[in-house]
């Protein structure tokens, strides 16, 4: 009996060691102001690793054990290259990362030299994929598209005549702001009345906002991340600035309502993820008080497809603790063309975003 148990244990151990390890790298900021977004990247990669291992995937008939090696690049270009070299030396076969354009571009040279595929879920600078590296991939729109869509929205939809621009002087923030300014001039019909800059770790924006207030802009565009956008919105409110706040995908996150507080609830925040299709769906949202810090609950409300009488509905993308989470989808149903469905409330701060899965954009309200 003891011999049979021992034999079974040895057989099990042998089968475990027989599995071929396949190491995947994850590189993102796990410390600093953007740590919450970097952790999202790591968690997404880890979920995929867990799914693959649960499926018992094989390569060439051999059992494979997927292993994730997650590294912190701190949103720092120098640390990012050190992390890239560490992942290469660690034997990873592919990398998910980085978050910031400023770390993604220098790291991409190291991955390319090693012949390792790199998929960035967030870097938007066109330079990343314009270098000609066959190992560089992204799953989001680049700044050329984001800037063009935002400029068109600010002038065509918001009817802005005077626009102020701020950027955080990072590769992402400045690149997006430069592209937005270029497209505002190309589109015409609006004047850039002020161009200011800060940095990605600043917390006091009163000096530049006071200068901007004197120019009385209709729109303030910010090239940067949510960690700085939240305090900036609070200080805009304190200074009595009524301009609409427009920014890119670095701002549209579940943390922004926490960072901006009541300043997000006065019809001034607008963030876009340009969708690959022309469909857009509108949706009011409100962070649930019962949600934990790591999960935000959204209360679904009716949505509508732009310029039609069709109403779009969708389950919440995440749920409060204790409730199952369903995958987001867009479902269409007939609806009468009522006044309520034609336009969102004037008290609604627009926050428009899109995901590759749904290929549509949403307008959100913080209450």
FIVEX-728787 format. One record per residue (C-alpha): residue number from 1; x, y, z; residue in three letters. Coordinates in nm, 4 decimals. Example, Ala and Ser with C-alpha at 12.3 -4.5 7.8 and 13.67 -1.06 7.14 Angstrom:
BEGIN
+-----+----------+----------+----------+------+
:  nr :        x :        y :        z : rest :
+-----+----------+----------+----------+------+
:   1 :   1.2300 :  -0.4500 :   0.7800 :  ALA :
:   2 :   1.3670 :  -0.1060 :   0.7140 :  SER :
+-----+----------+----------+----------+------+
This chain:
BEGIN
+-----+----------+----------+----------+------+
:  nr :        x :        y :        z : rest :
+-----+----------+----------+----------+------+
:   1 :   0.0000 :   0.0000 :   0.0000 :  UNK :
:   2 :   0.2757 :   0.2401 :   0.0978 :  UNK :
:   3 :   0.4686 :   0.1509 :  -0.2164 :  UNK :
:   4 :   0.1650 :   0.2192 :  -0.4372 :  UNK :
:   5 :   0.1086 :   0.5580 :  -0.2737 :  UNK :
:   6 :   0.4750 :   0.6449 :  -0.3163 :  UNK :
:   7 :   0.4656 :   0.5372 :  -0.6801 :  UNK :
:   8 :   0.1593 :   0.7538 :  -0.7435 :  UNK :
:   9 :   0.3264 :   1.0536 :  -0.5787 :  UNK :
:  10 :   0.6404 :   1.0068 :  -0.7873 :  UNK :
:  11 :   0.4322 :   0.9753 :  -1.1041 :  UNK :
:  12 :   0.2475 :   1.2988 :  -1.0202 :  UNK :
:  13 :   0.5750 :   1.4803 :  -0.9519 :  UNK :
:  14 :   0.7177 :   1.3561 :  -1.2790 :  UNK :
:  15 :   0.4121 :   1.4773 :  -1.4703 :  UNK :
:  16 :   0.4418 :   1.8235 :  -1.3137 :  UNK :
:  17 :   0.8088 :   1.8500 :  -1.4056 :  UNK :
:  18 :   0.7272 :   1.7222 :  -1.7546 :  UNK :
:  19 :   0.5278 :   2.0364 :  -1.8234 :  UNK :
:  20 :   0.7218 :   2.2817 :  -2.0372 :  UNK :
:  21 :   0.7246 :   2.6290 :  -1.8775 :  UNK :
:  22 :   0.6409 :   2.9180 :  -2.1089 :  UNK :
:  23 :   0.7258 :   3.2526 :  -1.9523 :  UNK :
:  24 :   0.5281 :   3.5658 :  -2.0440 :  UNK :
:  25 :   0.6471 :   3.9079 :  -1.9295 :  UNK :
:  26 :   0.4317 :   4.1906 :  -1.7989 :  UNK :
:  27 :   0.5832 :   4.5394 :  -1.7698 :  UNK :
:  28 :   0.3926 :   4.8356 :  -1.6283 :  UNK :
:  29 :   0.4065 :   5.0905 :  -1.3435 :  UNK :
:  30 :   0.3245 :   4.9063 :  -1.0202 :  UNK :
:  31 :   0.4357 :   5.2039 :  -0.8127 :  UNK :
:  32 :   0.3841 :   5.5786 :  -0.8479 :  UNK :
:  33 :   0.0806 :   5.7829 :  -0.9633 :  UNK :
:  34 :  -0.0169 :   5.5410 :  -1.2420 :  UNK :
:  35 :   0.0200 :   5.2225 :  -1.0354 :  UNK :
:  36 :  -0.3556 :   5.1509 :  -1.0492 :  UNK :
:  37 :  -0.3473 :   5.1439 :  -1.4292 :  UNK :
:  38 :  -0.0274 :   4.9412 :  -1.4343 :  UNK :
:  39 :  -0.1807 :   4.6883 :  -1.1967 :  UNK :
:  40 :  -0.4731 :   4.6520 :  -1.4353 :  UNK :
:  41 :  -0.2298 :   4.5407 :  -1.7058 :  UNK :
:  42 :  -0.0674 :   4.2856 :  -1.4746 :  UNK :
:  43 :  -0.4052 :   4.1552 :  -1.3560 :  UNK :
:  44 :  -0.5297 :   4.1188 :  -1.7132 :  UNK :
:  45 :  -0.2226 :   3.9210 :  -1.8114 :  UNK :
:  46 :  -0.2504 :   3.7075 :  -1.4983 :  UNK :
:  47 :  -0.6145 :   3.6249 :  -1.5718 :  UNK :
:  48 :  -0.5170 :   3.5114 :  -1.9215 :  UNK :
:  49 :  -0.2334 :   3.2990 :  -1.7779 :  UNK :
:  50 :  -0.4711 :   3.1371 :  -1.5299 :  UNK :
:  51 :  -0.7225 :   3.0618 :  -1.8076 :  UNK :
:  52 :  -0.4560 :   2.8995 :  -2.0251 :  UNK :
:  53 :  -0.3306 :   2.6827 :  -1.7409 :  UNK :
:  54 :  -0.6867 :   2.5809 :  -1.6512 :  UNK :
:  55 :  -0.7440 :   2.4713 :  -2.0118 :  UNK :
:  56 :  -0.4390 :   2.2458 :  -2.0031 :  UNK :
:  57 :  -0.2930 :   2.3931 :  -2.3195 :  UNK :
:  58 :  -0.0345 :   2.1945 :  -2.5157 :  UNK :
:  59 :   0.2254 :   2.3000 :  -2.7720 :  UNK :
:  60 :   0.3474 :   2.0344 :  -3.0129 :  UNK :
:  61 :   0.1724 :   1.7722 :  -2.8055 :  UNK :
:  62 :   0.3583 :   1.8695 :  -2.4875 :  UNK :
:  63 :   0.1898 :   2.0009 :  -2.1776 :  UNK :
:  64 :   0.2652 :   2.3650 :  -2.1147 :  UNK :
:  65 :   0.2702 :   2.5569 :  -1.7889 :  UNK :
:  66 :   0.2257 :   2.9283 :  -1.8476 :  UNK :
:  67 :   0.4185 :   3.1527 :  -1.6094 :  UNK :
:  68 :   0.3834 :   3.5303 :  -1.5692 :  UNK :
:  69 :   0.6838 :   3.7436 :  -1.4802 :  UNK :
:  70 :   0.5512 :   4.0862 :  -1.3771 :  UNK :
:  71 :   0.7927 :   4.3789 :  -1.3433 :  UNK :
:  72 :   0.7518 :   4.7387 :  -1.2235 :  UNK :
:  73 :   0.8825 :   5.0050 :  -1.4654 :  UNK :
:  74 :   0.7636 :   5.2944 :  -1.2473 :  UNK :
:  75 :   0.6603 :   5.4919 :  -1.5601 :  UNK :
:  76 :   1.0301 :   5.5770 :  -1.5908 :  UNK :
:  77 :   1.2042 :   5.5356 :  -1.9304 :  UNK :
:  78 :   1.5394 :   5.4397 :  -1.7753 :  UNK :
:  79 :   1.3811 :   5.1850 :  -1.5427 :  UNK :
:  80 :   1.1680 :   5.0661 :  -1.8339 :  UNK :
:  81 :   1.4741 :   4.9688 :  -2.0379 :  UNK :
:  82 :   1.6246 :   4.7940 :  -1.7344 :  UNK :
:  83 :   1.3007 :   4.5998 :  -1.6887 :  UNK :
:  84 :   1.2969 :   4.5088 :  -2.0578 :  UNK :
:  85 :   1.6491 :   4.3688 :  -2.0365 :  UNK :
:  86 :   1.5578 :   4.1778 :  -1.7190 :  UNK :
:  87 :   1.2610 :   4.0165 :  -1.8972 :  UNK :
:  88 :   1.4782 :   3.9235 :  -2.1950 :  UNK :
:  89 :   1.7437 :   3.7741 :  -1.9662 :  UNK :
:  90 :   1.4676 :   3.5908 :  -1.7774 :  UNK :
:  91 :   1.3716 :   3.3991 :  -2.0912 :  UNK :
:  92 :   1.0260 :   3.5425 :  -2.1637 :  UNK :
:  93 :   0.8836 :   3.4585 :  -2.5055 :  UNK :
:  94 :   0.6501 :   3.7614 :  -2.5227 :  UNK :
:  95 :   0.5742 :   4.0792 :  -2.3286 :  UNK :
:  96 :   0.2481 :   4.2549 :  -2.2407 :  UNK :
:  97 :   0.3399 :   4.6201 :  -2.1834 :  UNK :
:  98 :   0.4326 :   4.8884 :  -2.1276 :  UNK :
:  99 :   0.1646 :   5.1376 :  -2.0172 :  UNK :
: 100 :   0.3329 :   5.4702 :  -2.0943 :  UNK :
: 101 :   0.4545 :   5.5775 :  -2.4362 :  UNK :
: 102 :   0.7729 :   5.7093 :  -2.2771 :  UNK :
: 103 :   0.8678 :   5.3657 :  -2.1469 :  UNK :
: 104 :   0.7249 :   5.1632 :  -2.4351 :  UNK :
: 105 :   0.9385 :   5.3164 :  -2.7106 :  UNK :
: 106 :   1.2866 :   5.2709 :  -2.5575 :  UNK :
: 107 :   1.1931 :   4.9234 :  -2.4306 :  UNK :
: 108 :   1.0735 :   4.8213 :  -2.7775 :  UNK :
: 109 :   1.4301 :   4.8427 :  -2.9116 :  UNK :
: 110 :   1.5457 :   4.5824 :  -2.6607 :  UNK :
: 111 :   1.2582 :   4.3448 :  -2.7358 :  UNK :
: 112 :   1.3138 :   4.3838 :  -3.1085 :  UNK :
: 113 :   1.6838 :   4.3032 :  -3.0784 :  UNK :
: 114 :   1.5910 :   3.9865 :  -2.8865 :  UNK :
: 115 :   1.3149 :   3.8927 :  -3.1322 :  UNK :
: 116 :   1.0491 :   3.8986 :  -2.8603 :  UNK :
: 117 :   0.6929 :   4.0132 :  -2.9480 :  UNK :
: 118 :   0.5718 :   4.3116 :  -2.7449 :  UNK :
: 119 :   0.2026 :   4.4001 :  -2.7195 :  UNK :
: 120 :   0.1261 :   4.7346 :  -2.5578 :  UNK :
: 121 :  -0.2318 :   4.7745 :  -2.4342 :  UNK :
: 122 :  -0.1954 :   5.1487 :  -2.3807 :  UNK :
: 123 :   0.0956 :   5.3233 :  -2.5596 :  UNK :
: 124 :  -0.0502 :   5.5653 :  -2.8153 :  UNK :
: 125 :   0.2497 :   5.7503 :  -2.9588 :  UNK :
: 126 :   0.2716 :   5.6867 :  -3.3360 :  UNK :
: 127 :   0.6500 :   5.6517 :  -3.3036 :  UNK :
: 128 :   0.6078 :   5.3136 :  -3.1344 :  UNK :
: 129 :   0.4859 :   5.1395 :  -3.4482 :  UNK :
: 130 :   0.6556 :   5.3759 :  -3.6949 :  UNK :
: 131 :   0.9997 :   5.2431 :  -3.6024 :  UNK :
: 132 :   0.9490 :   4.9477 :  -3.8340 :  UNK :
: 133 :   0.9913 :   4.6796 :  -3.5671 :  UNK :
: 134 :   0.8123 :   4.3583 :  -3.6571 :  UNK :
: 135 :   0.7875 :   4.2746 :  -3.2863 :  UNK :
: 136 :   0.5891 :   4.5882 :  -3.1862 :  UNK :
: 137 :   0.2098 :   4.5701 :  -3.1540 :  UNK :
: 138 :  -0.0600 :   4.7856 :  -2.9916 :  UNK :
: 139 :  -0.4316 :   4.7269 :  -2.9266 :  UNK :
: 140 :  -0.5423 :   5.0913 :  -2.8985 :  UNK :
: 141 :  -0.5753 :   5.3859 :  -3.1367 :  UNK :
: 142 :  -0.2680 :   5.6071 :  -3.1709 :  UNK :
: 143 :  -0.2461 :   5.9814 :  -3.1056 :  UNK :
: 144 :  -0.3075 :   6.0682 :  -3.4701 :  UNK :
: 145 :  -0.6584 :   5.9269 :  -3.4505 :  UNK :
: 146 :  -0.7282 :   6.0369 :  -3.0924 :  UNK :
: 147 :  -0.6190 :   6.3957 :  -3.1605 :  UNK :
: 148 :  -0.8225 :   6.4168 :  -3.4802 :  UNK :
: 149 :  -1.1414 :   6.2859 :  -3.3215 :  UNK :
: 150 :  -1.1071 :   6.5069 :  -3.0132 :  UNK :
: 151 :  -1.0406 :   6.8200 :  -3.2177 :  UNK :
: 152 :  -1.3445 :   6.7449 :  -3.4337 :  UNK :
: 153 :  -1.5551 :   6.6871 :  -3.1220 :  UNK :
: 154 :  -1.4407 :   7.0056 :  -2.9478 :  UNK :
: 155 :  -1.5149 :   7.2231 :  -3.2502 :  UNK :
: 156 :  -1.8036 :   7.0403 :  -3.4135 :  UNK :
: 157 :  -1.9987 :   6.9138 :  -3.1113 :  UNK :
: 158 :  -1.8985 :   7.1428 :  -2.8256 :  UNK :
: 159 :  -1.8909 :   7.4452 :  -3.0632 :  UNK :
: 160 :  -1.5736 :   7.5699 :  -2.8963 :  UNK :
: 161 :  -1.4362 :   7.8982 :  -3.0302 :  UNK :
: 162 :  -1.1494 :   7.9422 :  -2.7813 :  UNK :
: 163 :  -0.9378 :   7.6473 :  -2.6660 :  UNK :
: 164 :  -0.6619 :   7.6239 :  -2.4042 :  UNK :
: 165 :  -0.4175 :   7.3325 :  -2.4037 :  UNK :
: 166 :  -0.2175 :   7.1830 :  -2.1157 :  UNK :
: 167 :   0.0178 :   6.8841 :  -2.1291 :  UNK :
: 168 :   0.2326 :   6.6989 :  -1.8766 :  UNK :
: 169 :   0.5471 :   6.6966 :  -2.0921 :  UNK :
: 170 :   0.5562 :   6.3178 :  -2.1141 :  UNK :
: 171 :   0.5850 :   6.1391 :  -2.4475 :  UNK :
: 172 :   0.2155 :   6.0517 :  -2.4216 :  UNK :
: 173 :   0.0789 :   6.3815 :  -2.2890 :  UNK :
: 174 :   0.2799 :   6.6181 :  -2.5047 :  UNK :
: 175 :   0.2411 :   6.3986 :  -2.8125 :  UNK :
: 176 :  -0.1373 :   6.3917 :  -2.7767 :  UNK :
: 177 :  -0.1575 :   6.7654 :  -2.7035 :  UNK :
: 178 :   0.0599 :   6.8479 :  -3.0067 :  UNK :
: 179 :  -0.1581 :   6.6322 :  -3.2309 :  UNK :
: 180 :  -0.4760 :   6.7879 :  -3.0898 :  UNK :
: 181 :  -0.3396 :   7.1401 :  -3.1522 :  UNK :
: 182 :  -0.2425 :   7.0448 :  -3.5060 :  UNK :
: 183 :  -0.5904 :   6.9098 :  -3.5789 :  UNK :
: 184 :  -0.7623 :   7.2128 :  -3.4231 :  UNK :
: 185 :  -0.5698 :   7.4357 :  -3.6660 :  UNK :
: 186 :  -0.6415 :   7.2004 :  -3.9547 :  UNK :
: 187 :  -1.0147 :   7.1845 :  -3.8760 :  UNK :
: 188 :  -1.0472 :   7.5620 :  -3.8298 :  UNK :
: 189 :  -1.3245 :   7.7529 :  -3.6574 :  UNK :
: 190 :  -1.1501 :   7.7753 :  -3.3177 :  UNK :
: 191 :  -0.8527 :   7.9643 :  -3.1742 :  UNK :
: 192 :  -0.5908 :   7.8232 :  -2.9372 :  UNK :
: 193 :  -0.5733 :   8.1029 :  -2.6787 :  UNK :
: 194 :  -0.3246 :   7.9453 :  -2.4359 :  UNK :
: 195 :  -0.0681 :   7.6651 :  -2.4339 :  UNK :
: 196 :   0.0603 :   7.5594 :  -2.0898 :  UNK :
: 197 :   0.2536 :   7.2647 :  -1.9483 :  UNK :
: 198 :   0.3109 :   7.0882 :  -1.6180 :  UNK :
: 199 :   0.4598 :   6.7495 :  -1.5237 :  UNK :
: 200 :   0.3150 :   6.4069 :  -1.4526 :  UNK :
: 201 :   0.3735 :   6.4294 :  -1.0765 :  UNK :
: 202 :   0.2458 :   6.7835 :  -1.0170 :  UNK :
: 203 :  -0.0392 :   6.8558 :  -0.7766 :  UNK :
: 204 :  -0.0656 :   7.2373 :  -0.7898 :  UNK :
: 205 :  -0.2011 :   7.3835 :  -1.1133 :  UNK :
: 206 :  -0.3295 :   7.7168 :  -0.9835 :  UNK :
: 207 :  -0.0666 :   7.9267 :  -1.1630 :  UNK :
: 208 :  -0.1355 :   7.7914 :  -1.5120 :  UNK :
: 209 :  -0.5122 :   7.7715 :  -1.4542 :  UNK :
: 210 :  -0.5198 :   8.1367 :  -1.3441 :  UNK :
: 211 :  -0.3495 :   8.2369 :  -1.6683 :  UNK :
: 212 :  -0.5959 :   8.0264 :  -1.8659 :  UNK :
: 213 :  -0.8970 :   8.1695 :  -1.6807 :  UNK :
: 214 :  -0.8028 :   8.5183 :  -1.8020 :  UNK :
: 215 :  -0.8374 :   8.3985 :  -2.1618 :  UNK :
: 216 :  -1.1924 :   8.2666 :  -2.0993 :  UNK :
: 217 :  -1.1674 :   7.9468 :  -2.3082 :  UNK :
: 218 :  -1.4661 :   7.7331 :  -2.3978 :  UNK :
: 219 :  -1.2600 :   7.4124 :  -2.3772 :  UNK :
: 220 :  -0.9495 :   7.3135 :  -2.1819 :  UNK :
: 221 :  -0.7694 :   7.0189 :  -2.3365 :  UNK :
: 222 :  -0.5335 :   6.8176 :  -2.1176 :  UNK :
: 223 :  -0.2703 :   6.5745 :  -2.2412 :  UNK :
: 224 :  -0.1914 :   6.3547 :  -1.9416 :  UNK :
: 225 :  -0.3143 :   6.0892 :  -1.7005 :  UNK :
: 226 :  -0.5969 :   6.0652 :  -1.4470 :  UNK :
: 227 :  -0.3636 :   6.1097 :  -1.1462 :  UNK :
: 228 :  -0.3083 :   6.4731 :  -1.2448 :  UNK :
: 229 :  -0.6430 :   6.5327 :  -1.4161 :  UNK :
: 230 :  -0.8368 :   6.4738 :  -1.0918 :  UNK :
: 231 :  -0.6651 :   6.7486 :  -0.8883 :  UNK :
: 232 :  -0.6711 :   6.9751 :  -1.1934 :  UNK :
: 233 :  -1.0492 :   6.9435 :  -1.2158 :  UNK :
: 234 :  -1.0820 :   7.0290 :  -0.8469 :  UNK :
: 235 :  -0.8718 :   7.3405 :  -0.8916 :  UNK :
: 236 :  -1.0680 :   7.4417 :  -1.2014 :  UNK :
: 237 :  -1.3835 :   7.4274 :  -0.9920 :  UNK :
: 238 :  -1.2229 :   7.6286 :  -0.7084 :  UNK :
: 239 :  -1.1173 :   7.8993 :  -0.9548 :  UNK :
: 240 :  -1.4645 :   7.9140 :  -1.1076 :  UNK :
: 241 :  -1.3525 :   7.8000 :  -1.4529 :  UNK :
: 242 :  -1.6561 :   7.6938 :  -1.6535 :  UNK :
: 243 :  -1.4755 :   7.5547 :  -1.9579 :  UNK :
: 244 :  -1.5383 :   7.1957 :  -2.0668 :  UNK :
: 245 :  -1.2450 :   6.9710 :  -1.9779 :  UNK :
: 246 :  -1.1447 :   6.7418 :  -2.2669 :  UNK :
: 247 :  -0.8780 :   6.4738 :  -2.2496 :  UNK :
: 248 :  -0.7675 :   6.1391 :  -2.3892 :  UNK :
: 249 :  -0.7825 :   5.7792 :  -2.2744 :  UNK :
: 250 :  -0.5239 :   5.8270 :  -1.9993 :  UNK :
: 251 :  -0.7884 :   6.0199 :  -1.8039 :  UNK :
: 252 :  -1.0958 :   5.8014 :  -1.8556 :  UNK :
: 253 :  -1.0621 :   5.5520 :  -1.5698 :  UNK :
: 254 :  -1.2589 :   5.4221 :  -1.2718 :  UNK :
: 255 :  -1.0276 :   5.6257 :  -1.0452 :  UNK :
: 256 :  -1.1172 :   5.9650 :  -1.1935 :  UNK :
: 257 :  -1.4403 :   6.0090 :  -0.9909 :  UNK :
: 258 :  -1.2413 :   5.9422 :  -0.6743 :  UNK :
: 259 :  -0.9600 :   6.1766 :  -0.7760 :  UNK :
: 260 :  -1.1827 :   6.4613 :  -0.8966 :  UNK :
: 261 :  -1.4632 :   6.4295 :  -0.6419 :  UNK :
: 262 :  -1.7506 :   6.6751 :  -0.6858 :  UNK :
: 263 :  -1.5594 :   6.8582 :  -0.9599 :  UNK :
: 264 :  -1.6554 :   6.5809 :  -1.2010 :  UNK :
: 265 :  -2.0269 :   6.6331 :  -1.1441 :  UNK :
: 266 :  -2.0786 :   6.9677 :  -1.3159 :  UNK :
: 267 :  -2.0812 :   6.8919 :  -1.6869 :  UNK :
: 268 :  -1.7158 :   6.9665 :  -1.7470 :  UNK :
: 269 :  -1.5266 :   6.6412 :  -1.7928 :  UNK :
: 270 :  -1.5074 :   6.4765 :  -2.1317 :  UNK :
: 271 :  -1.2751 :   6.1919 :  -2.2246 :  UNK :
: 272 :  -1.2682 :   5.9918 :  -2.5466 :  UNK :
: 273 :  -1.1532 :   5.6566 :  -2.6744 :  UNK :
: 274 :  -1.2150 :   5.6787 :  -3.0507 :  UNK :
: 275 :  -1.3966 :   5.3695 :  -3.1720 :  UNK :
: 276 :  -1.3073 :   5.1789 :  -3.4848 :  UNK :
: 277 :  -1.6693 :   5.2017 :  -3.6033 :  UNK :
: 278 :  -1.9008 :   5.5004 :  -3.6339 :  UNK :
: 279 :  -2.1476 :   5.3650 :  -3.3783 :  UNK :
: 280 :  -2.1702 :   5.5467 :  -3.0477 :  UNK :
: 281 :  -2.3840 :   5.4643 :  -2.7488 :  UNK :
: 282 :  -2.4642 :   5.6921 :  -2.4588 :  UNK :
: 283 :  -2.4922 :   5.5779 :  -2.1030 :  UNK :
: 284 :  -2.5286 :   5.7444 :  -1.7635 :  UNK :
: 285 :  -2.3138 :   5.5980 :  -1.4872 :  UNK :
: 286 :  -2.2597 :   5.6451 :  -1.1199 :  UNK :
: 287 :  -2.0010 :   5.4821 :  -0.8916 :  UNK :
: 288 :  -2.1807 :   5.2636 :  -0.6374 :  UNK :
: 289 :  -2.1080 :   5.3314 :  -0.2717 :  UNK :
: 290 :  -2.1026 :   4.9567 :  -0.2103 :  UNK :
: 291 :  -1.8176 :   4.8969 :  -0.4529 :  UNK :
: 292 :  -1.4727 :   4.8288 :  -0.3182 :  UNK :
: 293 :  -1.1584 :   5.0181 :  -0.4168 :  UNK :
: 294 :  -1.0722 :   4.7481 :  -0.6685 :  UNK :
: 295 :  -1.4149 :   4.7180 :  -0.8305 :  UNK :
: 296 :  -1.6513 :   4.9952 :  -0.9360 :  UNK :
: 297 :  -2.0214 :   4.9211 :  -0.9793 :  UNK :
: 298 :  -2.2062 :   5.0967 :  -1.2543 :  UNK :
: 299 :  -2.5809 :   5.1611 :  -1.2552 :  UNK :
: 300 :  -2.7012 :   5.1134 :  -1.6090 :  UNK :
: 301 :  -2.9369 :   5.3618 :  -1.7633 :  UNK :
: 302 :  -3.0828 :   5.3866 :  -2.1135 :  UNK :
: 303 :  -2.8422 :   5.4567 :  -2.3960 :  UNK :
: 304 :  -2.9022 :   5.5721 :  -2.7481 :  UNK :
: 305 :  -2.7315 :   5.5414 :  -3.0802 :  UNK :
: 306 :  -2.6374 :   5.8850 :  -3.2148 :  UNK :
: 307 :  -2.8686 :   6.0334 :  -3.4790 :  UNK :
: 308 :  -3.1181 :   5.7479 :  -3.4671 :  UNK :
: 309 :  -3.4268 :   5.6556 :  -3.2687 :  UNK :
: 310 :  -3.2768 :   5.3212 :  -3.1713 :  UNK :
: 311 :  -3.1874 :   5.2773 :  -2.8071 :  UNK :
: 312 :  -2.8776 :   5.0822 :  -2.7022 :  UNK :
: 313 :  -2.8674 :   4.8866 :  -2.3808 :  UNK :
: 314 :  -2.5800 :   4.7099 :  -2.2127 :  UNK :
: 315 :  -2.5141 :   4.5152 :  -1.8928 :  UNK :
: 316 :  -2.2720 :   4.6831 :  -1.6497 :  UNK :
: 317 :  -1.9035 :   4.6155 :  -1.7278 :  UNK :
: 318 :  -1.8403 :   4.5352 :  -1.3614 :  UNK :
: 319 :  -2.0543 :   4.4684 :  -1.0597 :  UNK :
: 320 :  -2.0571 :   4.5229 :  -0.6846 :  UNK :
: 321 :  -1.9127 :   4.2503 :  -0.4617 :  UNK :
: 322 :  -2.1429 :   3.9500 :  -0.4491 :  UNK :
: 323 :  -2.2910 :   4.0049 :  -0.7945 :  UNK :
: 324 :  -2.1714 :   3.8243 :  -1.1069 :  UNK :
: 325 :  -1.9935 :   4.0304 :  -1.3715 :  UNK :
: 326 :  -2.1102 :   3.9955 :  -1.7278 :  UNK :
: 327 :  -1.9214 :   4.0755 :  -2.0426 :  UNK :
: 328 :  -2.0130 :   4.4109 :  -2.1919 :  UNK :
: 329 :  -2.2143 :   4.4002 :  -2.5117 :  UNK :
: 330 :  -2.4316 :   4.6307 :  -2.7157 :  UNK :
: 331 :  -2.7889 :   4.5207 :  -2.7699 :  UNK :
: 332 :  -3.0334 :   4.7160 :  -2.9783 :  UNK :
: 333 :  -3.4051 :   4.7671 :  -2.9246 :  UNK :
: 334 :  -3.6658 :   4.9977 :  -3.0731 :  UNK :
: 335 :  -3.7567 :   5.3115 :  -2.8830 :  UNK :
: 336 :  -3.9654 :   5.6180 :  -2.9483 :  UNK :
: 337 :  -3.7723 :   5.9337 :  -3.0293 :  UNK :
: 338 :  -3.8430 :   6.1134 :  -2.7019 :  UNK :
: 339 :  -3.6812 :   6.4359 :  -2.5842 :  UNK :
: 340 :  -3.4978 :   6.2423 :  -2.3122 :  UNK :
: 341 :  -3.3434 :   6.0030 :  -2.5637 :  UNK :
: 342 :  -3.2319 :   6.2803 :  -2.7994 :  UNK :
: 343 :  -2.9857 :   6.4483 :  -2.5611 :  UNK :
: 344 :  -2.8244 :   6.3881 :  -2.2247 :  UNK :
: 345 :  -2.9035 :   6.6072 :  -1.9270 :  UNK :
: 346 :  -2.7273 :   6.9432 :  -1.9131 :  UNK :
: 347 :  -2.5861 :   6.8387 :  -1.5773 :  UNK :
: 348 :  -2.4162 :   6.5377 :  -1.7320 :  UNK :
: 349 :  -2.0361 :   6.5570 :  -1.7627 :  UNK :
: 350 :  -1.9581 :   6.3662 :  -2.0789 :  UNK :
: 351 :  -1.7021 :   6.0885 :  -2.0629 :  UNK :
: 352 :  -1.6879 :   5.9090 :  -2.3924 :  UNK :
: 353 :  -1.4932 :   5.5890 :  -2.4357 :  UNK :
: 354 :  -1.4774 :   5.2698 :  -2.6369 :  UNK :
: 355 :  -1.3348 :   4.9208 :  -2.6173 :  UNK :
: 356 :  -1.2120 :   4.7010 :  -2.9053 :  UNK :
: 357 :  -1.4598 :   4.4349 :  -2.7911 :  UNK :
: 358 :  -1.7732 :   4.6462 :  -2.8186 :  UNK :
: 359 :  -1.6416 :   4.8761 :  -3.0955 :  UNK :
: 360 :  -1.8640 :   5.1542 :  -2.9717 :  UNK :
: 361 :  -1.8289 :   5.4583 :  -2.7494 :  UNK :
: 362 :  -2.0111 :   5.5552 :  -2.4361 :  UNK :
: 363 :  -2.0980 :   5.8843 :  -2.2724 :  UNK :
: 364 :  -2.0935 :   5.8677 :  -1.8955 :  UNK :
: 365 :  -2.2303 :   6.0702 :  -1.6078 :  UNK :
: 366 :  -2.0891 :   6.0965 :  -1.2602 :  UNK :
: 367 :  -2.3501 :   6.1756 :  -1.0021 :  UNK :
+-----+----------+----------+----------+------+
